[in-house]
Amino acid sequence: MNLAGKTLFITGASRGIGLAIAKRAAADGANVAIAAKTTEPHPKLPGTIYTAAEEIEAAGGKALPLVCDIRFEEQVQAAVDKTVETFGGLDICINNASAISPTPTLDTEMKRYDLMNEINTRGTFLTSKVCVPYLKNGSNAHILNLAPPLDMQTKWFAPHVAYTIAKMGMSLCTLGMSREFADDGVAVNSLWPLTAIDTAAVRNVLGGDAVSKGSRTVEIMADAAYEILTRPSAECTGNFFVDEVVLREAGVTDFDQYAVDPSSELFRDFFVPDDIAEGLPTKTLAFF
């Protein structure tokens, strides 16, 4: 199974992990709708929906750049409707858009709290809700949330409870919707990285070059997402996948190919359960 002819709706796909997943699908000849806000270049966040579309088409797919702020229901509905009108259907929804501000409670402004929850939890719920009626008629339909395992340890909440609530809310969408839509043939899964991933958010929010060197490239998430999205939806739902675990199960053994700097120790990402991290032969550094 591959993604040839499949139609994907990806939020926040103008850069980073979302764009990498889009390009991996495009290599099979997929159709990709890029739903994001960025229409003009940002000094710290390279890429727009239009440059992303060019990269997707260069990779072999068809692209539809859509200006969409997932905080607004009418914009999401219009973007999904346009996707279906353009490509004739919808097979995959990827909830990639996310806001991050890993701050302690007293340092978290309520406007930042609201932004994270509007984009992460509410945005995932809303986008999935709008996509599902079309996905029910799709081929091997999947929803994939870029969200962490539901590991309810205080160490993941205490340092940045607002951010954790927002990300775990995405995971709760996976938990509930995977059962809700199982009989409709729509798979709902989560995917999360074992290590930090070299994105603009990592460089700008979590420590710049020092953390970037201990990160992996976005391609590891794209390859892991591809493995999930090409599995039969009726047999693969309700899972909280971790990228390296998925790829090891698929037979990948060389993970240096994904390292920004193979000589640097890798940073373990937020929210990765201890039993998963300890069971993998990688050198990791916990954030906490």
C-alpha positions, 0 to 999 in steps of 0.5 A, spaced: 500 500 500 502 507 498 499 514 498 498 514 490 492 518 489 490 519 496 488 526 498 491 529 505 489 535 509 495 537 513 494 543 518 500 547 519 504 544 513 508 550 511 514 548 514 517 543 519 514 536 520 507 537 517 511 539 510 516 533 511 510 529 511 507 532 505 513 531 501 513 524 503 506 523 501 507 527 495 513 522 493 508 517 491 503 522 487 499 524 493 494 530 493 496 535 499 492 541 502 496 545 506 492 549 511 496 554 514 496 561 516 503 563 513 502 567 507 508 572 508 515 570 510 517 570 517 524 572 519 524 566 524 519 562 521 522 560 514 516 558 509 509 559 507 503 555 504 506 557 497 513 555 498 510 549 501 506 548 495 512 548 490 516 543 494 510 538 494 509 539 487 517 538 486 517 532 490 511 529 485 505 531 488 499 535 487 498 541 492 493 546 494 495 552 499 489 554 503 490 560 508 486 557 514 487 559 521 484 553 525 481 557 531 475 559 526 470 554 524 468 557 518 475 557 515 476 550 517 470 548 513 471 552 507 478 549 507 476 542 507 470 543 502 475 546 497 480 540 498 474 535 497 472 540 491 479 540 488 481 533 489 474 529 489 475 526 496 479 526 502 482 520 505 487 523 510 487 528 516 493 530 519 493 534 525 500 537 525 499 545 527 501 546 534 503 552 539 508 551 544 510 555 550 513 551 556 512 555 562 510 555 569 503 556 571 505 563 574 509 565 568 504 563 563 499 569 560 492 567 559 492 569 552 498 564 551 494 559 555 488 560 550 492 560 544 495 553 545 488 550 547 485 553 541 490 551 536 492 544 539 486 541 543 480 545 540 484 545 533 485 538 533 477 537 535 475 542 530 479 539 524 477 532 525 470 534 526 469 537 519 474 532 516 470 526 518 464 526 514 468 526 508 473 521 511 467 516 512 467 516 504 475 515 503 479 510 501 483 507 507 481 513 511 486 515 517 486 521 522 493 522 525 494 527 531 501 529 532 500 528 539 504 524 545 502 518 549 497 519 555 503 518 560 500 521 566 506 523 570 507 529 574 513 530 571 510 532 565 505 537 568 508 540 573 514 544 569 509 547 564 501 545 566 498 549 561 502 546 555 501 539 557 494 540 558 493 543 550 498 537 548 494 531 552 488 534 549 490 532 542 491 525 545 484 525 548 482 526 541 485 520 539 483 516 545 476 518 544 475 518 536 479 512 535 473 508 538 467 513 536 469 512 528 472 505 528 465 502 525 466 507 520 473 505 518 476 511 520 483 510 524 485 515 529 492 515 531 497 519 535 505 520 533 510 523 537 518 523 537 522 519 541 527 525 541 527 533 540 526 534 532 530 540 529 524 545 527 523 552 528 520 551 534 525 547 537 530 552 535 526 558 537 523 556 544 527 550 547 534 552 546 537 554 539 543 550 536 545 547 543 538 543 542 538 543 535 545 539 535 541 533 539 535 533 535 533 529 529 531 531 522 523 532 520 524 526 516 524 521 521 517 523 523 515 523 516 517 516 515 514 514 521 507 517 519 508 514 512 508 507 515 502 508 519 498 511 514 499 506 509 497 501 514 490 498 513 485 503 517 481 497 520 487 494 523 490 500 526 487 505 530 487 507 537 495 507 538 500 512 541 506 511 536 513 513 537 517 514 531 523 510 532 519 504 535 514 505 528 521 505 524 524 499 528 518 495 527 518 496 519 525 494 519 529 500 520 536 500 523 540 506 521 538 512 525 544 516 524 541 518 518 536 522 521 541 525 526 542 533 525 549 531 528 551 524 529 556 525 534 552 529 539 547 526 545 540 526 543 535 530 547 529 525 549 523 529 547 517 531 552 512 526 554 516 520 552 514 514 557 520 511 561 519 504 559 519 506 551 525 510 552 529 505 556 527 500 551 531 503 546 538 503 544 539 511 544 543 515 548 538 520 551 538 526 555 531 528 559 529 535 559 527 534 567 
